[in-house]
Amino acid sequence: MAAANLYKPALRFAQRNGFCPLSSVSSSSSTNGDFNQQHCNYSQSVPVKTLKNVNTTSLKRGTGGRSSFNGIVCTVFGNTGFIGRYLCNRLGKIGTQMILPYRGDFYESMRLKLCGDLGQVLFHPFDLRDEDSILKCIKYSNVVINLIGREWETKNFKFNDVHVEGARTLARLCRETPSVERFIHVSCLNANPNHSPILLKKDTKYFSSKWEGELAVREEFPNATIVKPATIYGQEDRFLTLYGNRWRRHFRTVPLWEKGEKTIKQPIWVGDVAAGITELVKDPSTAGKTYQFLGPERYKLGDLVDWIHRLIRRNADDYGYRRLHLKYSPLFQMRVSLLEAVATAYPIAFSHWLGLELEHTSDFAIEGLPTLEDLGINPVKLGSRIEWEMKPYKIEAHYMEELGEFPKPIPPQPLL
């Protein structure tokens, strides 16, 4: 072991504070004075502790924050979607190591690298039909989350391919992988094998495929946890911000089925959905259960649309806004059909008939299923978030009004 030469004052300080115990001291002469030769104890002399049962839990480090490792290695399929971005942020805050599979452009997933500490966020390409690529994404994980879903079909992926066969493949491979202990599948609240169409002439298989996907997951991975969220709102959502988009308006009116009087919504903030899934990841006792995530208040869709337009200053008195029955808007119907025919791969401004069907489908709680409150989470009320969510869609949004310059819009009364 190499010797370290220290000046006498430095040597005395190190000895006094126990940094470098003196093992042998020899005097030597030099032009600069006398020196003591010091031999320090390094880490090589410390006995090595060998882990008998090597697993991720035994490798926990830190206090549970972002720079810690909480023992969870989680693969999040569908991480570039609406819920995925919020969920990855929540998981990274508690010290989870994340493996983020990506199917398209790598740079869509790469921005999620900031959700965790250095080395805690890893990426890997995959394809839903390539089982070898999926196995590479999950072979080191003990928790796998499936957020993959689609609100329209393409020539490459139909609803059955994504919601049923894709979910079945993920659940089966997770069951066959020894390291995977938990599988969490996100479906939707209105998954139903017998959905009655509201606007469409025939069932599009969206809700039935979601239902069949839940059955497939249960069949392949019996201890899977299934999440059924209601209509979700937040930044870049397809609910609140949809009504701020000019493509959803018809001149200065908004066409709605039955003027929105027969549609009941119980929207939930995406941050609460992400927090709920994070609690499911942390709590092993939730395995094998089905949860429903709903907001704390229920509203008529028409009342919500009125409230949104008051917030963005497109009210009835100044702007001329009003609700219109959808069946009395032939030009709007023609535009939706035209946009759907032109943009087959990706609906322009999400203006398509299935989107309108989902928009007018009511949210109803399922009796007997546990909710967010059972996980210790109190979902935020819509009134505390909606003004922030709709701020970019205000008329003359660049204008910074003074405090009290505009009257505060009166929120509608929630339904009992």
Buried (B, 14 or more C-beta within 10 A) or exposed (E): EEEEEBEEEBBEEBBEEEEBEBEEEEEEEEEEEEBBBBBBEEEEEEEEEEEEEEEBEEEEEEEEEBEBBBBBBBBBBBBBBBBBBBBBBBBBBBBBBBBBBBBEEEEEBBEBBEBBBEEBBBBBBBEBEEBEBBBBBBBBBBBBBBBBBBBBBEEEBBBBBBBBBBBBBBBBBBBEBEBBBBBBBBBBBBBBEEBEBBBEEEBBBBBBBBBBBBBBBBEBBEBBBBBBBBBBBBBEBBBBBBBBEEBBBBEEBBBBBBBBBBBBBBBBBBBBBBBBBBBBBBBEEBBEBBBBBBBBBBBBBBBBBBBBBBBBBBBEEEBEBEBBBBEEBEEBBEBBEEBBEEBEEEBBBBBBBBBBBBBBBBBBBEEEBEBBEBBEBEBBBBEEBBBEBBEEBBEEEEEEEEEEEEEEBEBBEBEE
